[in-house]
Each structure stands twice: as structure tokens, then as C-alpha cells.
Amino acid sequence: MTEAAKKISLIDKWKAVGRATTDARLNNTDACVFFRLLFHHNSKTDLCFPSQETLADALNTSARTIRSSIKKLEQSKYLKKLGQRSGGGSNRYALNIIGSEDFFQAGGKKFPEQRKKSTDDTMKEKRKETGKSAGEGKESTKLRGPSPKPPAPPSRNPGEFQAKLVKLFGGIQEGWDVLMEVPSDLLEELEAAYLAEDMETHTARDRILKHLSET
């Protein structure tokens, strides 16, 4: 997972939906397809791979229309197709949620390099760990201390907060319609409290409903 992926939050996705819906290059269907991709995007792993049939069923349209919208979204730098998942199947998508201008350039360079390292350099790294080279048959006697334990993963993540809020507000379409009416500073406050385990999603929902009733 990239460093940028770790920073993706509900606020970032909310702003990305706003950019797509007001972009003159995109029509309503294109914006809806991007919205659905954001819904399927996992903020913790940065994975997004819904099938075109899944998107078409959710939006009550054809796979051909989905392909057309995905092409326009890629041309407008909202996403980049990374090819099919391992073993075939659905395409994987890198979503330009932050709206970075160099999204295509950075994504196009980093992905192949990571794949190349995972295949070409694996044996080199293994030989380095065991102290062997191409012509040697002896193992290194150098002692190494125990490997440090990896840090414990966070118990909550932004993607979880987003999914629960959307569900509490009636599902995908209705949920996002409500969240689009909420000021970003209030959403940031609620998300921070949730991630710090100081607030549950039903409390965040009540705060949002109270705010909307007073405006």
C-alpha cells in the first residue's frame, strides 16, 4: 500500500465526488460510475476491483455504458486501470481521490517497478539473507537477533467509518446524498473522534442529523 493510500479518508472521497459532479468533462453517468468506484474502494488497502457487471447492475445500465464512462474517467485523470486481478477477472483501478496532477505519471512508473522487484530480485534478497552467492555452498555463520515485531494495526480505519455512515443513512445513494450536505469541517471532526475511539457511528449520525435539522 502506498503512503498516499494510508491518508485517504471519508473527507477525501467526499471531495472527490464533488469534483466529479461539477466537472464539465463528465456527464451524470460518468460521475455516478466514479461514485460507485469510490464506494468499492478500500481505504485501508487501496484496492478497488469491482466488475463492470457489478457496476452496471448497481446503476441500472449496460456494461457498454460503464466501459465508456471508465474510459472518460481515465482520460480526465480520475482513475488509472492497472490490468486484471491475478488469475483474470475484474480490472483493478487506481483512483485519483486526492486529485493529484501527476497521478498518471507517478502511478505509471511505480507500479511496474514494484512488480519487477517482486520477481527479479527475490532470489537476490534470499541469497543475501542466508549469506550465499552464486558459487558458494557454505552458509554464513553470522548470528542475527530476533526480528522486531510489526506494529499492531489500527483497530479503526477511515473506510470503515465511511461504509458504516452510508449504511446508517439508508444505503449507497441515500447515504451519500446526506453526506454531501454536511460541512467538511464537521465530517473531519466526527471522523477524527471515531478513529480515536471516542465516538461510535450512531453518535456521529445523530450529530449530523441535528446539524441538518438546524440549518
C-alpha positions as CSV (number, residue, x, y, z in Angstrom):
1,M,0.0,0.0,0.0
2,T,1.3,3.4,-0.9
3,E,1.9,6.2,1.6
4,A,-0.9,8.2,-0.1
5,A,-3.4,5.4,0.4
6,K,-2.9,5.5,4.1
7,K,-4.1,9.1,4.2
8,I,-7.3,8.6,2.2
9,S,-10.3,9.5,4.4
10,L,-14.0,9.9,4.1
11,I,-13.4,13.6,3.6
12,D,-11.1,12.9,0.6
13,K,-13.8,10.7,-1.0
14,W,-16.5,13.3,-0.3
15,K,-14.4,16.0,-2.0
16,A,-13.7,13.6,-4.9
17,V,-17.4,13.1,-5.5
18,G,-17.8,16.9,-5.5
19,R,-15.1,17.3,-8.2
20,A,-16.6,14.7,-10.4
21,T,-20.2,16.0,-10.2
22,T,-19.1,19.5,-11.1
23,D,-16.6,18.6,-13.8
24,A,-17.8,19.8,-17.2
25,R,-15.9,17.0,-19.0
26,L,-18.1,14.3,-17.3
27,N,-21.8,13.7,-17.6
28,N,-24.1,12.4,-14.8
29,T,-23.4,8.8,-15.6
30,D,-19.7,9.3,-15.5
31,A,-19.9,10.9,-12.1
32,C,-22.1,8.0,-10.8
33,V,-19.6,5.4,-12.0
34,F,-16.8,7.3,-10.2
35,F,-19.1,7.4,-7.1
36,R,-19.6,3.6,-7.3
37,L,-15.9,3.0,-7.7
38,L,-15.3,5.1,-4.6
39,F,-17.8,3.0,-2.7
40,H,-15.9,-0.2,-3.7
41,H,-12.5,1.4,-2.9
42,N,-10.9,0.0,0.3
43,S,-9.2,3.0,2.0
44,K,-7.0,0.6,4.2
45,T,-5.6,-1.5,1.3
46,D,-6.1,1.0,-1.6
47,L,-7.8,-1.9,-3.6
48,C,-10.6,-1.3,-6.0
49,F,-11.7,-4.1,-8.4
50,P,-15.5,-4.2,-8.9
51,S,-16.5,-5.9,-12.1
52,Q,-18.2,-4.0,-14.9
53,E,-21.3,-6.1,-14.4
54,T,-21.4,-5.2,-10.7
55,L,-21.2,-1.5,-11.6
56,A,-23.8,-1.9,-14.3
57,D,-26.3,-3.7,-12.1
58,A,-25.9,-1.1,-9.3
59,L,-26.5,1.8,-11.7
60,N,-29.2,0.0,-13.8
61,T,-27.3,0.5,-17.0
62,S,-25.3,-1.6,-19.5
63,A,-21.7,-2.8,-19.3
64,R,-21.0,-0.9,-22.5
65,T,-22.0,2.4,-20.8
66,I,-19.8,1.5,-17.9
67,R,-16.8,0.9,-20.2
68,S,-17.5,4.3,-21.9
69,S,-17.6,6.1,-18.6
70,I,-14.5,4.4,-17.3
71,K,-12.6,5.5,-20.5
72,K,-13.7,9.1,-19.9
73,L,-12.8,9.0,-16.3
74,E,-9.3,7.7,-17.2
75,Q,-8.9,10.4,-19.9
76,S,-9.9,13.0,-17.3
77,K,-7.4,11.6,-14.8
78,Y,-9.9,10.3,-12.2
79,L,-8.6,6.8,-12.4
80,K,-6.0,4.5,-14.0
81,K,-6.6,0.9,-15.0
82,L,-3.9,-1.5,-13.6
83,G,-5.0,-4.6,-15.5
84,Q,-6.9,-7.6,-14.3
85,R,-6.6,-9.3,-10.9
86,S,-4.4,-12.3,-10.5
87,G,-5.8,-15.2,-12.4
88,G,-8.0,-13.0,-14.6
89,G,-11.4,-11.5,-13.8
90,S,-12.2,-7.9,-12.8
91,N,-10.0,-5.0,-13.6
92,R,-8.1,-3.2,-10.8
93,Y,-8.3,0.5,-10.6
94,A,-6.1,3.2,-9.0
95,L,-8.4,6.1,-8.1
96,N,-7.1,9.6,-8.1
97,I,-9.0,10.5,-5.0
98,I,-6.8,13.4,-3.9
99,G,-6.9,15.0,-7.4
100,S,-3.1,14.9,-7.9
101,E,-1.9,16.5,-11.2
102,D,0.9,14.0,-11.6
103,F,-1.3,11.0,-10.8
104,F,-0.7,9.2,-14.1
105,Q,3.0,9.8,-14.2
106,A,3.6,8.6,-10.7
107,G,1.3,5.6,-11.0
108,G,2.7,4.6,-14.3
109,K,6.3,4.5,-13.0
110,K,5.9,3.0,-9.6
111,F,3.6,0.0,-10.4
112,P,5.9,-1.7,-12.9
113,E,9.0,-1.2,-10.7
114,Q,7.2,-2.8,-7.7
115,R,6.2,-5.8,-9.9
116,K,9.8,-6.2,-11.3
117,K,11.3,-6.2,-7.8
118,S,8.9,-8.9,-6.6
119,T,10.1,-11.2,-9.4
120,D,13.6,-10.4,-10.4
121,D,15.1,-9.5,-7.0
122,T,13.5,-12.2,-4.9
123,M,16.4,-14.7,-5.2
124,K,19.0,-12.0,-4.6
125,E,17.3,-11.0,-1.4
126,K,17.1,-14.6,-0.3
127,R,20.8,-15.2,-1.0
128,K,21.7,-12.0,0.9
129,E,19.7,-13.3,3.9
130,T,21.3,-16.7,4.0
131,G,24.8,-15.4,3.2
132,K,25.0,-17.4,-0.1
133,S,26.2,-16.2,-3.5
134,A,26.0,-17.9,-6.9
135,G,29.2,-20.0,-6.4
136,E,29.2,-20.6,-2.7
137,G,28.0,-23.7,-0.9
138,K,28.6,-22.5,2.7
139,E,26.1,-20.6,4.8
140,S,27.1,-17.6,6.8
141,T,27.7,-18.2,10.5
142,K,26.8,-14.6,11.4
143,L,24.3,-14.5,14.1
144,R,21.3,-12.3,13.9
145,G,19.0,-11.1,16.7
146,P,15.3,-11.8,16.7
147,S,13.3,-9.8,14.1
148,P,11.3,-6.9,15.6
149,K,7.6,-7.4,15.9
150,P,5.5,-5.4,13.4
151,P,3.4,-2.7,14.9
152,A,-0.2,-3.6,15.8
153,P,-2.6,-2.4,13.1
154,P,-5.1,0.3,14.0
155,S,-8.4,-1.0,15.2
156,R,-10.4,1.5,13.1
157,N,-9.9,3.0,9.6
158,P,-11.5,5.7,7.5
159,G,-13.0,3.3,5.1
160,E,-14.9,1.6,7.9
161,F,-16.3,4.9,9.2
162,Q,-17.5,5.8,5.7
163,A,-19.2,2.5,5.0
164,K,-21.0,2.5,8.3
165,L,-22.2,6.0,8.0
166,V,-23.5,5.4,4.4
167,K,-25.4,2.3,5.7
168,L,-26.9,4.2,8.6
169,F,-28.2,6.9,6.3
170,G,-30.1,4.4,4.1
171,G,-27.6,2.8,1.7
172,I,-25.4,3.9,-1.1
173,Q,-27.4,6.6,-2.9
174,E,-29.3,8.0,0.0
175,G,-26.3,7.9,2.3
176,W,-24.0,9.9,0.0
177,D,-26.8,12.3,-0.7
178,V,-27.0,13.1,3.1
179,L,-23.2,13.3,3.5
180,M,-22.9,15.7,0.6
181,E,-25.0,18.2,2.7
182,V,-22.7,18.1,5.7
183,P,-19.9,20.7,6.0
184,S,-16.4,19.2,5.6
185,D,-15.2,20.6,9.0
186,L,-18.0,18.7,10.8
187,L,-17.2,15.5,9.0
188,E,-13.5,15.8,9.8
189,E,-14.3,16.3,13.5
190,L,-16.6,13.3,13.6
191,E,-14.2,11.1,11.7
192,A,-11.3,12.1,14.0
193,A,-13.4,11.2,17.1
194,Y,-14.3,7.9,15.6
195,L,-10.8,6.9,14.7
196,A,-9.7,7.9,18.2
197,E,-12.4,5.5,19.5
198,D,-14.1,8.5,21.3
199,M,-17.3,8.1,19.3
200,E,-19.4,5.4,17.7
201,T,-21.0,5.8,14.2
202,H,-24.6,6.1,15.6
203,T,-23.5,9.1,17.6
204,A,-21.9,10.6,14.5
205,R,-25.2,10.0,12.7
206,D,-27.2,11.8,15.4
207,R,-24.8,14.8,15.3
208,I,-25.2,15.0,11.5
209,L,-29.0,14.8,11.8
210,K,-29.1,17.5,14.4
211,H,-26.9,19.8,12.3
212,L,-29.0,19.3,9.2
213,S,-32.2,20.0,11.2
214,E,-30.8,23.3,12.5
215,T,-29.7,24.6,9.1
